[in-house]
Amino acid sequence: MSYIITDFCIGCGNCESGCPTSAITPTDSLYRIDPILCIDCAACSKICPVDAPKKDL
């Protein structure tokens, strides 16, 4: 399972710069995590000020 960015995202970019696999990219609707590149390390979740990245169920 990978992580997803929820609607709580405020577009700060912390997750993108903190992702060790560059799986997070900006889109029209803030940020997106590529599930193929995501290694479930939770780095994005740990660095996010609003807890927007969540484990995709």
C-alpha positions in Angstrom: 0.0 0.0 0.0 1.2 3.5 -0.7 0.3 6.9 0.7 -2.2 9.4 -0.7 -2.5 13.1 -0.2 -5.9 14.0 1.3 -7.9 17.2 1.0 -6.3 18.5 4.1 -3.3 19.5 2.0 -2.4 23.2 2.1 0.2 23.0 -0.7 3.2 23.9 1.3 5.5 21.5 -0.6 7.2 19.9 2.5 6.1 16.4 1.4 7.6 16.8 -2.1 11.0 17.9 -0.8 11.0 15.3 1.9 10.2 12.3 -0.2 13.3 10.1 -0.7 12.0 8.5 -3.9 10.6 11.7 -5.6 7.2 10.0 -5.7 5.4 13.3 -4.9 4.7 15.8 -7.6 2.6 19.0 -7.8 -0.6 18.9 -9.8 -3.6 21.2 -10.4 -5.1 19.9 -7.2 -2.0 20.4 -5.0 0.1 17.2 -4.7 0.0 13.6 -5.8 1.9 10.5 -4.7 2.9 8.0 -7.4 1.9 4.6 -5.9 4.6 2.8 -7.9 7.4 5.0 -6.6 6.1 5.2 -3.0 8.0 2.9 -0.6 5.7 3.4 2.4 8.4 5.1 4.4 6.0 7.7 5.9 8.5 10.6 5.4 5.8 12.7 3.9 3.4 12.0 6.7 6.1 12.9 9.3 7.0 16.2 7.7 3.4 17.4 6.8 2.2 20.2 9.1 -1.5 19.3 8.6 -1.2 15.5 8.5 -2.5 15.3 4.8 -0.6 12.2 3.7 -2.4 9.0 4.7 -2.0 5.3 4.1 -4.1 4.3 1.1 -6.4 1.5 2.1 
